[in-house]
Amino acid sequence: LFKGKTHWFDLIKDFNFNPVPSQISFRADIFRQFGVIKPRSVTSDFKNIKYNTPETFDKYFTFDRNYIVRWDLTHSLNLDYSALNNARVDEPYGRLDTKEKRDTVKRNFWKGGRNVVFTQTANFSYNVPTTKFPLIDWTTLRIKYAANYRWIGASRLAYNLGNFLENGQQ
C-alpha cells in the first residue's frame, strides 16, 4: 500500500507487535540453618553440684522468590517487571522432635512462609521513532516511566505498630 519512495510512511511500514514475552523467569531460594549450643556444666571438685544448663537454638529458615518478566511489545515499546519476595518459615521453639512440630514447619513452608519484605519494580520505555520523520531524523527521543513498590512486614516484637509501605514513580 505504501511502496512509494517517500519516507513519510516509514512509521506505518515498520510497525510490529510481539505477542509473546521475551523472558519469564522464576527462582526460589530456600535456606535453612539449625544450630544447638549446649554449654558445659562447670563445677568445682569439692562440691557435687551439677547445674542443668538449657540448650540455645539458632534457627534460620528463609524462602525467597524472584520473578522477572521482560516483554518487547513492539520494537520501540518495552516492559520490564521484577519482584522479590523474602519470606521466613516460622518454626516452633526447640528441636523438631515431635510430629506436631514437624507438621507445623511443613504447613508454614507450603504456605510460602511469612512475608517479611516484598519489592517490585515496573519499567516502561518507548523509543520515539524520530528517524522515520525526514525533518527530525537526526534526533533521538526515549520516554521512560518507572514505578516501584516496597512492603516490609512489622516486627514480631512490635506487631501492633504495623507494616511499612513505600512506593514511588519517575
C-alpha positions, 0 to 999 in steps of 0.5 A: 500500500505504501511502496512509494519512495517517500519516507513519510510512511516509514512509521506505518511500514515498520510497525510490529507487535510481539505477542509473546514475552521475551523472558519469564523467569522464576527462582526460589531460594530456600535456606535453612540453618539449625544450630544447638549450643549446649554449654558445659556444666562447670563445677568445682571438685569439692562440691557435687553440684551439677547445674542443668544448663538449657540448650540455645537454638539458632534457627534460620529458615528463609524462602525467597522468590524472584520473578522477572518478566521482560516483554518487547511489545513492539520494537520501540515499546518495552516492559520490564517487571521484577519482584522479590519476595523474602519470606521466613518459615516460622518454626516452633521453639526447640528441636523438631522432635515431635510430629506436631512440630514437624507438621507445623514447619511443613504447613508454614513452608507450603504456605510460602512462609511469612512475608517479611519484605516484598519489592517490585519494580515496573519499567516502561520505555518507548523509543520515539521513532524520530528517524522515520520523520525526514525533518527530525531524523537526526534526533533521538527521543526515549520516554521512560516511566518507572514505578516501584513498590516496597512492603516490609512486614512489622516486627514480631516484637512490635506487631501492633505498630504495623507494616511499612509501605513505600512506593514511588514513580519517575 
